[in-house]
Amino acid sequence: MHFGIAFPTYVDAWRDAEIAEANGFTHAWFYDSQLLYSDVWASMALAAEHTRSMILGTLVAIPTNRIAPVTASAAATINAIAPGRVVLGVGTGFTGRSTMGLKPMPVAAMEAYVEQVRGLLAGEDVLFREGQAERWIRLLHRDRARGFLNLDDPIPIHVAANGPKALAAAGRCGDGWVTVAQDPSGLARGLEAVGAAAAQAGRTFTGSSAPTKPYTTFLTTGCILRDGEAADAARVVDRVGPVAMVALHAIWETAHGGMGFGFGDDATARAYGDYVDAYAAERGSPAGRRYLDVHEGHMAYLKPGEEAFVSEALLRISLVGSADEVRQRVRDLRDAGLDNLALQAVPGQARDLIEEFSRDVIAKL
């Protein structure tokens, strides 16, 4: 089983990636959300330059942010800096879309994008469409010796999926599967769905424990409690709260017609909506732009007052508990088929998370 450190992409993430690599983490994952974080490819380039064996991936790139040849060129450029250490994660979009007031892109469009990028990375000509225009394109300077790109070392494409349509797409076009908000039983069901779609398409997977099983990455976060420390202690809320609050953001999105990963609770949506209205009013934010106010701080910090929504139950959805409790939960995920546990670091607190999980989990599993 592999362990990854996941970043709400920030400029100095490479420093934390370097420390994570020295402490047993095999992967570093970078979010692509243009209105929230630093540029994903620039940050990955810095990490590529400062790590030696760590695999670097997008978690996940949003197709509507860049046309396929731009993404292919970016991934192949990082592959030139860090040969054979690049994974391209792709998804239909959460905050990369919702912070612009948009729903996720259609699954079929994402799937077509993946196939375009895969063809370009394989050195092939692919048909590119813009409006009514159709043109054949290729990456022209693909000879690695010229110093532009690396198409020699394969770049696997992992597809983020939770719903049935996206799970089927992951089976048809993905080299791996990325997921969130899962327990072991949900992970097993998702693997079954992805595997069934792959089998129907006549595809198999490499890099995993079996050809019928995709390499699987699960994004969460965690905190190893100190002796006598409560799960809702201030230290835990400060570190895990920004990630736990994503559930509230998702509930709000569901109530307002957006993408909420299936999370829904009318009372919570109203209470959080009232909070956001008051927060936005204090800052003079126009009423029609609440999707911006909701996601401020997303997975990076708590807005003033958001801590009131962070309950112990919400915190424990992630890997919060004693060292023994967390290790057992990780074992359960591993036994359900997990290959890569991606632990999100909050900016400024990554090193505590790295130290805890290196000492109490990675070293003992």
C-alpha positions as CSV (number, residue, x, y, z in Angstrom):
1,M,0.0,0.0,0.0
2,H,1.2,3.5,-0.9
3,F,0.8,6.7,1.1
4,G,0.4,10.1,-0.6
5,I,0.4,13.7,0.6
6,A,-2.3,15.8,-1.0
7,F,-2.0,19.6,-1.3
8,P,-4.6,22.3,-1.9
9,T,-1.9,23.6,-4.3
10,Y,0.3,26.3,-2.8
11,V,3.6,27.7,-3.9
12,D,5.7,26.1,-1.1
13,A,4.1,22.7,-1.4
14,W,7.4,21.4,-2.8
15,R,9.0,21.9,0.6
16,D,6.5,19.7,2.3
17,A,6.6,17.2,-0.6
18,E,10.4,16.9,0.0
19,I,9.9,16.2,3.7
20,A,7.1,13.7,3.0
21,E,9.3,11.8,0.6
22,A,12.0,11.5,3.3
23,N,9.4,10.1,5.6
24,G,8.0,7.3,3.6
25,F,5.3,9.0,1.4
26,T,5.5,7.7,-2.1
27,H,3.1,10.1,-3.9
28,A,2.3,13.8,-3.8
29,W,-1.0,15.0,-5.2
30,F,-1.9,18.5,-6.3
31,Y,-5.4,20.0,-6.6
32,D,-6.5,21.9,-9.8
33,S,-8.9,24.7,-8.7
34,Q,-8.0,28.0,-10.4
35,L,-10.0,30.3,-8.2
36,L,-8.8,28.8,-5.0
37,Y,-5.2,27.6,-5.3
38,S,-1.8,28.2,-7.0
39,D,-1.4,26.8,-10.5
40,V,-1.2,23.1,-10.4
41,W,1.5,22.6,-13.1
42,A,3.8,25.3,-11.8
43,S,3.7,23.8,-8.3
44,M,4.3,20.3,-9.7
45,A,7.3,21.5,-11.6
46,L,8.8,22.8,-8.3
47,A,8.1,19.5,-6.6
48,A,9.6,17.6,-9.6
49,E,12.8,19.5,-9.2
50,H,13.1,18.9,-5.5
51,T,12.1,15.3,-5.1
52,R,13.9,12.2,-6.3
53,S,11.5,9.2,-6.4
54,M,8.1,10.5,-5.4
55,I,5.3,10.2,-7.9
56,L,3.6,13.4,-8.7
57,G,0.0,13.7,-9.8
58,T,-3.0,16.0,-10.4
59,L,-5.9,15.3,-8.0
60,V,-7.5,16.1,-10.3
61,A,-7.1,18.2,-13.5
62,I,-10.4,19.6,-14.8
63,P,-10.8,19.4,-18.6
64,T,-12.7,22.6,-18.9
65,N,-9.8,24.5,-17.5
66,R,-7.4,23.6,-20.4
67,I,-7.8,22.2,-23.9
68,A,-6.4,18.7,-24.3
69,P,-3.1,19.6,-26.0
70,V,-2.3,22.1,-23.2
71,T,-2.8,19.4,-20.6
72,A,-0.8,16.8,-22.6
73,S,2.0,19.2,-23.0
74,A,2.0,20.2,-19.3
75,A,2.1,16.5,-18.2
76,A,4.8,15.6,-20.7
77,T,6.9,18.6,-19.5
78,I,6.7,17.5,-15.9
79,N,7.6,14.0,-17.1
80,A,10.8,15.5,-18.6
81,I,11.8,16.9,-15.3
82,A,10.7,13.8,-13.3
83,P,10.9,10.9,-15.8
84,G,8.3,8.2,-15.1
85,R,7.0,9.9,-12.0
86,V,3.9,11.6,-13.3
87,V,0.2,10.6,-13.0
88,L,-2.5,12.6,-14.6
89,G,-5.7,12.5,-12.5
90,V,-8.8,13.8,-14.3
91,G,-12.3,14.5,-13.2
92,T,-15.5,16.3,-14.1
93,G,-14.9,19.1,-11.6
94,F,-16.0,20.1,-8.1
95,T,-14.5,23.5,-7.0
96,G,-12.8,23.9,-10.4
97,R,-16.4,24.3,-11.6
98,S,-18.6,25.2,-8.6
99,T,-16.5,28.3,-7.7
100,M,-17.5,29.6,-11.1
101,G,-21.2,28.8,-10.4
102,L,-21.1,25.9,-12.8
103,K,-22.1,22.2,-12.5
104,P,-19.6,19.5,-13.3
105,M,-18.9,18.9,-17.0
106,P,-20.7,15.9,-18.7
107,V,-19.0,12.6,-18.1
108,A,-19.0,11.8,-21.8
109,A,-17.1,15.0,-22.5
110,M,-14.5,14.1,-19.9
111,E,-14.1,10.6,-21.3
112,A,-13.5,12.1,-24.8
113,Y,-11.0,14.5,-23.3
114,V,-9.1,11.6,-21.7
115,E,-8.9,9.8,-24.9
116,Q,-7.5,12.9,-26.7
117,V,-4.9,13.4,-24.1
118,R,-3.9,9.7,-24.1
119,G,-3.5,9.8,-27.8
120,L,-1.3,12.9,-27.7
121,L,0.9,11.4,-24.9
122,A,1.3,8.3,-27.1
123,G,2.7,10.4,-29.9
124,E,-0.4,10.0,-32.1
125,D,-2.4,12.4,-34.2
126,V,-5.8,13.1,-32.6
127,L,-8.8,14.9,-33.9
128,F,-9.4,18.2,-32.1
129,R,-12.7,20.0,-32.2
130,E,-13.4,23.7,-31.6
131,G,-17.0,24.7,-32.3
132,Q,-17.6,23.5,-35.9
133,A,-14.0,23.2,-36.8
134,E,-12.2,19.8,-36.7
135,R,-8.4,19.6,-37.1
136,W,-5.9,16.8,-36.6
137,I,-3.1,17.7,-34.1
138,R,-0.1,16.1,-32.6
139,L,2.7,17.1,-30.2
140,L,5.4,18.1,-32.7
141,H,8.6,18.2,-30.7
142,R,8.2,14.7,-29.2
143,D,11.9,13.7,-29.6
144,R,13.0,13.7,-25.9
145,A,16.6,14.6,-26.9
146,R,15.4,18.0,-28.0
147,G,14.6,18.9,-24.4
148,F,10.9,19.8,-24.6
149,L,8.9,16.8,-23.6
150,N,9.1,13.2,-22.3
151,L,6.7,10.9,-24.1
152,D,9.0,7.9,-23.6
153,D,7.9,7.2,-20.0
154,P,4.2,6.3,-19.8
155,I,1.9,8.8,-18.0
156,P,-1.1,6.8,-16.5
157,I,-4.4,8.6,-16.4
158,H,-6.5,8.1,-13.3
159,V,-10.2,9.1,-13.4
160,A,-12.0,10.6,-10.3
161,A,-15.4,9.0,-9.9
162,N,-18.1,8.6,-7.2
163,G,-21.4,8.4,-9.2
164,P,-22.4,5.5,-11.4
165,K,-21.8,7.3,-14.8
166,A,-18.3,8.4,-13.8
167,L,-17.5,5.0,-12.3
168,A,-18.3,3.4,-15.6
169,A,-16.2,6.0,-17.4
170,A,-13.3,5.2,-15.1
171,G,-13.5,1.6,-16.1
172,R,-13.7,2.4,-19.8
173,C,-10.9,5.0,-20.1
174,G,-9.0,5.2,-16.8
175,D,-5.7,3.6,-15.8
176,G,-6.7,4.1,-12.2
177,W,-9.6,5.2,-10.0
178,V,-9.6,8.2,-7.6
179,T,-12.4,8.6,-5.0
180,V,-13.5,10.4,-1.9
181,A,-16.0,10.0,0.9
182,Q,-15.8,6.2,1.1
183,D,-15.9,3.5,3.8
184,P,-14.5,0.0,3.0
185,S,-17.9,-1.3,1.8
186,G,-18.3,1.7,-0.5
187,L,-14.8,1.2,-1.8
188,A,-15.5,-2.4,-2.6
189,R,-18.8,-1.5,-4.4
190,G,-16.9,1.2,-6.4
191,L,-14.2,-1.2,-7.4
192,E,-16.8,-3.7,-8.6
193,A,-18.5,-1.1,-10.7
194,V,-15.2,0.1,-12.3
195,G,-14.1,-3.4,-12.9
196,A,-17.4,-4.4,-14.5
197,A,-17.2,-1.4,-16.9
198,A,-13.6,-2.3,-17.8
199,A,-14.5,-5.9,-18.5
200,Q,-17.4,-4.9,-20.7
201,A,-15.0,-2.6,-22.6
202,G,-12.4,-5.4,-22.9
203,R,-9.9,-3.5,-20.8
204,T,-7.5,-4.6,-18.1
205,F,-5.4,-2.6,-15.6
206,T,-1.7,-2.6,-14.9
207,G,0.1,-1.4,-11.8
208,S,-2.5,-2.9,-9.4
209,S,-2.9,-6.2,-7.6
210,A,-5.0,-7.8,-10.4
211,P,-5.7,-7.1,-14.1
212,T,-9.4,-6.6,-13.3
213,K,-8.7,-4.1,-10.5
214,P,-7.8,-0.4,-11.1
215,Y,-5.1,1.2,-9.0
216,T,-7.2,3.0,-6.4
217,T,-6.5,6.3,-4.6
218,F,-8.7,7.5,-1.8
219,L,-8.5,11.1,-0.7
220,T,-9.0,12.0,3.0
221,T,-7.1,13.5,5.9
222,G,-6.4,12.7,9.5
223,C,-5.0,13.4,12.9
224,I,-3.5,11.0,15.4
225,L,-4.9,12.0,18.8
226,R,-2.5,12.5,21.7
227,D,-3.0,10.8,25.0
228,G,-6.2,12.2,26.5
229,E,-6.9,14.5,23.6
230,A,-10.5,14.9,22.5
231,A,-11.4,14.3,18.9
232,D,-12.8,17.9,18.7
233,A,-9.9,19.5,20.5
234,A,-8.8,22.9,19.1
235,R,-5.7,21.4,17.5
236,V,-7.8,18.8,15.6
237,V,-10.4,21.3,14.5
238,D,-7.6,23.6,13.2
239,R,-6.0,20.9,11.2
240,V,-8.9,18.7,10.1
241,G,-11.7,21.2,10.1
242,P,-10.9,22.8,6.7
243,V,-11.2,19.4,5.1
244,A,-14.2,18.3,7.1
245,M,-16.1,21.5,6.1
246,V,-16.2,20.2,2.6
247,A,-19.2,18.2,3.7
248,L,-21.0,21.4,4.5
249,H,-20.0,23.0,1.2
250,A,-21.3,19.9,-0.6
251,I,-24.6,20.0,1.4
252,W,-25.0,23.6,0.4
253,E,-24.3,22.8,-3.3
254,T,-26.8,20.0,-3.2
255,A,-29.5,22.3,-1.9
256,H,-28.8,24.8,-4.6
257,G,-28.7,22.5,-7.5
258,G,-24.9,21.9,-7.6
259,M,-22.7,18.9,-7.3
260,G,-22.6,17.7,-3.6
261,F,-21.3,14.1,-3.8
262,G,-24.8,12.9,-2.7
263,F,-24.6,14.8,0.6
264,G,-27.9,16.3,1.5
265,D,-29.5,17.7,4.7
266,D,-32.1,20.4,4.5
267,A,-31.7,21.7,8.0
268,T,-27.9,21.8,7.7
269,A,-28.2,23.5,4.3
270,R,-30.4,26.2,5.8
271,A,-28.2,26.8,8.8
272,Y,-25.1,26.9,6.8
273,G,-26.8,29.1,4.2
274,D,-27.8,31.6,6.9
275,Y,-24.2,31.7,8.1
276,V,-22.9,32.3,4.6
277,D,-25.4,35.0,3.9
278,A,-24.3,36.8,7.1
279,Y,-20.7,36.3,6.3
280,A,-21.1,37.6,2.8
281,A,-23.2,40.6,3.9
282,E,-20.5,41.7,6.3
283,R,-18.1,41.8,3.3
284,G,-20.4,43.4,0.8
285,S,-20.6,40.3,-1.4
286,P,-23.5,40.5,-3.8
287,A,-26.3,38.0,-3.1
288,G,-26.1,36.3,-6.5
289,R,-22.5,35.2,-5.8
290,R,-22.9,32.9,-2.8
291,Y,-21.1,30.1,-4.6
292,L,-18.0,32.2,-4.2
293,D,-18.5,32.9,-0.5
294,V,-19.3,29.2,0.3
295,H,-16.0,27.9,-1.1
296,E,-13.7,30.6,0.3
297,G,-11.1,28.7,2.4
298,H,-12.1,25.4,0.8
299,M,-9.8,22.7,2.2
300,A,-7.3,25.4,3.2
301,Y,-8.7,27.3,6.2
302,L,-11.9,27.9,8.2
303,K,-13.7,31.1,7.6
304,P,-14.5,33.0,10.9
305,G,-17.5,31.2,12.5
306,E,-17.3,28.0,10.5
307,E,-15.8,26.2,13.4
308,A,-19.3,26.1,14.9
309,F,-20.2,23.6,12.2
310,V,-17.3,21.3,12.9
311,S,-18.6,18.5,15.1
312,E,-16.7,15.5,16.4
313,A,-18.8,13.2,14.1
314,L,-17.8,15.3,11.1
315,L,-14.2,15.2,12.1
316,R,-14.2,11.4,12.5
317,I,-15.3,10.9,8.9
318,S,-11.6,11.4,8.2
319,L,-8.9,9.4,9.9
320,V,-9.1,11.0,13.4
321,G,-8.5,8.7,16.3
322,S,-5.8,7.1,18.4
323,A,-2.9,5.5,16.6
324,D,-4.4,2.1,17.1
325,E,-7.8,3.2,15.7
326,V,-6.3,4.9,12.7
327,R,-4.1,2.0,11.9
328,Q,-7.1,-0.4,12.0
329,R,-9.1,1.9,9.7
330,V,-6.2,2.0,7.2
331,R,-6.0,-1.8,7.3
332,D,-9.7,-2.1,6.6
333,L,-9.3,0.2,3.6
334,R,-6.3,-1.7,2.4
335,D,-8.1,-5.0,2.7
336,A,-11.1,-3.5,0.7
337,G,-8.7,-2.9,-2.2
338,L,-7.2,0.5,-1.5
339,D,-3.7,1.1,-3.1
340,N,-3.0,4.7,-2.3
341,L,-4.1,6.6,0.8
342,A,-3.9,10.3,0.0
343,L,-3.8,12.5,3.1
344,Q,-4.5,16.1,2.6
345,A,-2.3,18.6,4.3
346,V,-3.6,22.1,5.4
347,P,-1.1,24.8,4.4
348,G,1.2,25.5,7.3
349,Q,0.4,22.2,9.1
350,A,1.7,19.6,6.6
351,R,4.7,18.6,8.7
352,D,2.7,17.6,11.7
353,L,0.6,15.3,9.6
354,I,3.6,13.9,7.8
355,E,5.4,13.2,11.1
356,E,2.4,11.6,12.8
357,F,1.5,9.2,9.9
358,S,5.1,8.4,9.1
359,R,5.7,7.4,12.7
360,D,2.4,5.8,13.8
361,V,1.0,4.4,10.5
362,I,3.5,4.0,7.6
363,A,6.2,2.6,9.8
364,K,3.9,0.1,11.4
365,L,1.9,-1.3,8.5
